[in-house]
Amino acid sequence: MSESLLKKLIHYVMLDEARHVAYGVLALRHYYDDMKESERLEREDFIYESAVLMRDRFLFQQVWEKLGMPVEECVRIANEAEGQKMFRQFLFAKVVPAVKKIGLLSERQRTRFEQLGILQFEAWPDPFEDLKAAEADPEMARQMAKRVA
């Protein structure tokens, strides 16, 4: 398999996954408008807890423990690694705008996202708008594919 084929496959998988998420965002966009406050808070809690798990998943605390290594130091190194920073940026640059678009980025949630260090992605461009533009413009799609490579 050539690298260009692999790049194309990854690009198509990313577009397909983005469509799934975009569909969910569209389906949920007005779902929370008339929801009881207690139910809405439960949804916000779920999103927050999921964000914490996504952030912490790649710090490998349990791996360091099993290996008998100094957990705090290893987590600090993993947290500061450039690749990890880029991964979190890529992940939360898509999650936070989606949460905002479905209407679950309340002041309470904004405070918690700020503490997680992911609130700055609130103002990032909507990745689903980028997807639509890329599908309409082959040159933009090529540029997006280059960013993945």
The 8 nearest C-alpha neighbors of each residue, nearest first, counted from 0:
[[1, 4, 2, 5, 3, 6, 8, 7],
 [2, 0, 4, 3, 5, 6, 7, 8],
 [1, 3, 5, 4, 6, 0, 7, 148],
 [2, 4, 6, 5, 1, 7, 0, 8],
 [3, 5, 7, 1, 6, 2, 8, 0],
 [6, 4, 2, 8, 7, 3, 9, 1],
 [7, 5, 3, 9, 4, 8, 2, 10],
 [8, 6, 10, 4, 5, 9, 3, 11],
 [7, 9, 5, 11, 10, 6, 4, 12],
 [10, 8, 12, 6, 11, 7, 13, 5],
 [9, 11, 7, 13, 8, 12, 144, 6],
 [12, 10, 14, 8, 13, 9, 15, 7],
 [11, 13, 15, 9, 14, 10, 16, 8],
 [14, 12, 10, 16, 11, 15, 17, 9],
 [15, 13, 17, 11, 12, 16, 18, 10],
 [14, 16, 12, 18, 17, 13, 11, 19],
 [17, 15, 19, 13, 18, 14, 12, 20],
 [16, 18, 14, 20, 19, 15, 21, 13],
 [17, 19, 21, 15, 16, 20, 22, 14],
 [20, 18, 16, 22, 17, 21, 23, 15],
 [19, 21, 23, 17, 22, 18, 24, 16],
 [22, 20, 18, 24, 23, 19, 17, 127],
 [21, 23, 25, 19, 20, 24, 18, 26],
 [24, 22, 26, 20, 21, 25, 27, 19],
 [25, 23, 21, 27, 26, 22, 28, 101],
 [24, 26, 22, 28, 23, 27, 21, 101],
 [25, 27, 23, 24, 28, 22, 30, 29],
 [28, 26, 30, 24, 25, 29, 101, 23],
 [27, 29, 101, 25, 24, 30, 26, 100],
 [30, 28, 32, 31, 27, 101, 26, 102],
 [29, 31, 27, 32, 28, 33, 26, 34],
 [32, 30, 34, 29, 33, 39, 102, 27],
 [31, 33, 29, 30, 34, 102, 28, 35],
 [34, 32, 31, 35, 30, 29, 36, 39],
 [33, 35, 31, 32, 39, 36, 38, 30],
 [36, 34, 38, 37, 39, 33, 31, 40],
 [35, 37, 39, 38, 40, 34, 41, 33],
 [38, 36, 40, 39, 35, 41, 34, 42],
 [39, 37, 41, 35, 40, 36, 42, 34],
 [38, 40, 36, 42, 41, 37, 34, 35],
 [41, 39, 43, 37, 42, 38, 44, 36],
 [40, 42, 44, 38, 39, 43, 45, 37],
 [43, 41, 45, 39, 40, 44, 46, 38],
 [42, 44, 40, 46, 45, 41, 47, 103],
 [45, 43, 41, 47, 42, 46, 48, 40],
 [44, 46, 42, 48, 43, 47, 49, 41],
 [47, 45, 49, 43, 44, 48, 50, 42],
 [46, 48, 50, 44, 49, 45, 43, 51],
 [49, 47, 51, 45, 50, 46, 44, 52],
 [48, 50, 46, 52, 47, 51, 45, 53],
 [49, 51, 53, 47, 48, 52, 54, 46],
 [52, 50, 48, 54, 49, 53, 55, 47],
 [51, 53, 49, 55, 50, 54, 56, 48],
 [54, 52, 50, 56, 51, 55, 49, 57],
 [53, 55, 51, 52, 56, 50, 57, 87],
 [56, 54, 52, 58, 57, 53, 51, 59],
 [57, 55, 53, 52, 58, 54, 59, 51],
 [56, 58, 59, 55, 54, 53, 83, 77],
 [57, 59, 55, 74, 77, 56, 60, 78],
 [58, 60, 62, 57, 61, 63, 56, 74],
 [61, 59, 63, 62, 58, 70, 64, 74],
 [62, 60, 64, 63, 59, 65, 70, 66],
 [61, 63, 59, 65, 64, 60, 66, 67],
 [62, 64, 66, 68, 60, 70, 61, 65],
 [65, 63, 61, 67, 62, 66, 68, 70],
 [66, 64, 62, 67, 63, 61, 68, 60],
 [65, 67, 63, 64, 68, 62, 61, 69],
 [68, 66, 64, 65, 63, 69, 70, 62],
 [67, 69, 63, 66, 70, 64, 73, 65],
 [70, 68, 72, 71, 73, 67, 63, 64],
 [71, 69, 73, 63, 72, 68, 74, 64],
 [72, 70, 74, 73, 69, 75, 60, 76],
 [71, 73, 75, 74, 70, 69, 76, 68],
 [72, 74, 76, 70, 75, 71, 77, 69],
 [75, 73, 77, 71, 58, 76, 72, 78],
 [76, 74, 78, 72, 73, 77, 71, 79],
 [75, 77, 73, 79, 78, 74, 80, 72],
 [78, 76, 74, 80, 79, 75, 58, 73],
 [79, 77, 75, 76, 80, 74, 58, 83],
 [78, 80, 76, 77, 75, 81, 84, 83],
 [81, 79, 77, 83, 82, 78, 76, 84],
 [80, 82, 84, 83, 85, 79, 78, 86],
 [81, 83, 85, 84, 80, 86, 79, 87],
 [84, 82, 86, 80, 85, 81, 87, 78],
 [83, 85, 81, 87, 82, 86, 88, 80],
 [84, 86, 88, 82, 83, 87, 89, 81],
 [85, 87, 83, 89, 88, 84, 90, 82],
 [88, 86, 90, 84, 89, 85, 91, 83],
 [87, 89, 85, 86, 91, 90, 92, 84],
 [88, 90, 86, 92, 87, 91, 85, 93],
 [91, 89, 87, 88, 92, 93, 86, 94],
 [90, 92, 94, 93, 88, 95, 89, 87],
 [93, 91, 120, 89, 90, 88, 94, 95],
 [92, 94, 91, 90, 95, 96, 126, 97],
 [93, 95, 91, 97, 96, 92, 98, 90],
 [94, 96, 98, 97, 121, 91, 93, 120],
 [97, 95, 99, 121, 98, 94, 93, 125],
 [98, 96, 100, 94, 99, 95, 101, 93],
 [99, 97, 95, 101, 96, 100, 103, 104],
 [98, 100, 104, 96, 102, 97, 101, 103],
 [99, 101, 97, 102, 98, 96, 28, 24],
 [102, 100, 28, 98, 99, 27, 103, 24],
 [101, 103, 99, 100, 104, 98, 28, 31],
 [104, 102, 98, 105, 99, 101, 43, 108],
 [105, 103, 99, 108, 102, 109, 98, 106],
 [104, 106, 108, 107, 103, 109, 102, 99],
 [105, 107, 109, 108, 110, 104, 111, 103],
 [108, 106, 110, 105, 109, 111, 104, 112],
 [107, 109, 105, 111, 104, 110, 106, 112],
 [108, 110, 106, 112, 111, 107, 104, 113],
 [111, 109, 113, 107, 108, 112, 106, 114],
 [110, 112, 114, 108, 113, 109, 115, 107],
 [113, 111, 115, 118, 109, 114, 117, 110],
 [112, 114, 118, 116, 110, 111, 115, 117],
 [115, 113, 111, 116, 112, 110, 117, 118],
 [116, 114, 112, 113, 117, 111, 51, 118],
 [115, 117, 113, 114, 118, 112, 119, 111],
 [118, 116, 112, 119, 115, 113, 120, 91],
 [117, 119, 113, 112, 120, 121, 116, 109],
 [120, 118, 121, 117, 122, 116, 123, 113],
 [119, 121, 123, 92, 118, 122, 95, 117],
 [122, 120, 96, 119, 118, 95, 123, 99],
 [123, 121, 120, 124, 119, 96, 118, 125],
 [124, 122, 120, 121, 125, 92, 96, 119],
 [125, 123, 126, 122, 96, 129, 128, 92],
 [124, 126, 127, 128, 96, 123, 129, 93],
 [127, 125, 129, 128, 124, 93, 130, 96],
 [128, 126, 130, 129, 125, 21, 131, 17],
 [127, 129, 131, 130, 126, 125, 132, 124],
 [130, 128, 126, 132, 127, 131, 133, 125],
 [131, 129, 127, 133, 128, 132, 134, 126],
 [130, 132, 128, 134, 133, 129, 127, 135],
 [131, 133, 129, 135, 130, 134, 136, 128],
 [134, 132, 140, 139, 136, 130, 135, 131],
 [133, 135, 131, 132, 136, 130, 140, 137],
 [134, 136, 132, 133, 131, 137, 139, 140],
 [135, 137, 133, 139, 138, 134, 132, 140],
 [138, 136, 140, 139, 141, 133, 135, 134],
 [139, 137, 141, 140, 136, 142, 133, 143],
 [138, 140, 142, 133, 141, 136, 137, 143],
 [139, 141, 133, 137, 143, 138, 142, 144],
 [142, 140, 144, 138, 139, 143, 145, 137],
 [143, 141, 139, 145, 144, 140, 138, 146],
 [142, 144, 140, 146, 145, 141, 139, 147],
 [143, 145, 141, 147, 142, 146, 10, 140],
 [146, 144, 142, 148, 147, 143, 141, 6],
 [147, 145, 143, 144, 148, 142, 141, 10],
 [148, 146, 144, 145, 143, 10, 6, 9],
 [147, 145, 146, 6, 144, 9, 143, 10]]
